[in-house]
């Protein structure tokens, strides 16, 4: 029986290179038939938002991401998984999050990536505060009902 791969999990202030992360996950591998990559960006909310301030619970964020990464690998028979989430000030247009799922077949890779992103949007210990174009600070962003519904589908 082949050992399950350990997910690559990082929480970092600096930006990431999605293509380099994908190459790192697949280098030398001939058993991977599909990779699904998701990059979440900070959008400007129709020109009203200049940036997001991303906070996390150090130690717990990484542990929870590792837990859900291991669960995704087990549940979807993934051959590899990378999840990176930034913290600090992220300007509109910049990258926030990366999830790459590798699997023998495409559906498992899609499902694994969706599963991890749905977790990150609803249950990971990250918080986002809006910074508006006019210089004012907005609200801390709450999880949306649609995000909760997306996560709920995995518990069925």
N, C-alpha and C positions, 0 to 999 in steps of 0.2 A: 504494500500500500504506500502510495506516494504521500509525503508530508504536505500539508496545506501551506501555501505561501503566507508569509507575514505581510500585512498591508504596509505600505509606506505612508506615514502620516506626518504632516508638519503643520505647525501654526507659526507664522512668521510675519514680520513687518514688511520685508522686502517683496518686490514683485517676483514672479516665477516665469519660466520659459516653458510653455505647454509642450512645444515640439520636443525640446530636450528631455522633458519628463517622460513623454511617450517613447522616445528612442531608448531611454534608460530602462523602461519597463519591458520592452520587447527585444532588447539587444541579445543576440545569440539564441533566441527562442524560435523553435520551429513548430511548437505545439499550439501556439496561439493562432486562432482562426479569425478573431475579431477583437478590435478595441473600440470602445466608445469613450469619447472625451467630451466633457462639458466644462466650459469656462463661463463663469458668471461675472458680469461687468457691472460697474457702478453706472447707472443711467442718470440722466440729468432731469428727469421728471418734467419734460416739456420746457426745459430752460429755467426751472425754478430752483434746482438743486445744484450746488457746486461740489459737494463732497459728502461722504459718509465717514463717521468716526466709529470704528469697529473695536469693541471691547470684548474680552474673553476672560474666562476663569482659568488662569494658568494652572497647568497640571490636570485639572478636571477636563478641560476641552480636549486635550490630547488623549486622555484616557478614554473618554466617551467616543471620540473618533476612532480610536483603535478598537474599542469594543464593537462598534457598528461595522467597522471594516472587516473584522474577523467574522462577524455574523453574515455579512454579504458574501464573503468568500465561501463560507460553508453553505449558505442557502442557495447560491446560484452557481456553485462549482467554478468559481472564478480562478483563473490561473495567475492573476496579479491584480493589485488595486493600489492606486495612488490617490490620496486626498490631501490637498493643501488649502488652507484657509488663512487669509491675511488678517492682520489687526492693525490698528492705528488709523491715521487719516488716509482715505482712499478717494482720490479726485474722480469726478465724473469722467467716464471713458476708460478708467483703469480697471484691471482685473482684480477680482475679490477672491474667487474660489475656483479650484480645479479638481475635477474628479475624472479619473481614467480607470475604466474597468476592462480587463483582458479575460477572454474566455475562448473555449474551442469554437463556439458558435455565436452568432450575432444576438440572438434573443437574450441569452444569459448575460452578455455584456451590456445590452440596453437596460435590462431589468436591474442588474447590479448597480449601474451608475444612477439610475432613477431612485433606487432604494436609498443609497447613500445621500443623494441630494435632498430627498424628502426628509430624511433624518436631520440633516444640517439646517434645513429651513425651519424646522419645528422644535427640535429637542436638544440640539447641541448648545452648550453654554456660551453663546455669542450674543452680543447686543449691538444694535446699530442706531446711531444718532445722526439725524439729518443736519447738514449745514447748508443754508439757503444762499442763493446768488446775491441777495441783498445784504449779506453779512450776518444775518440773524441765525441763531441756533434753533432748529426745529425740534420735533419730538423724538423720543426714543421709539423706534419702529416695532410694532407688535406683529406677531405671526398672524397671517391672514387665514380666514376660514378655509380658503381653497388649499392652502398649504397643509392645514390640519387634515382635511379630507384626503389629500394625496397620501399622507403618512398613514392614515387609518386603513387604506386599502391593503397595506402590507400585513395588517394584523388579522385579516380574514382568513 
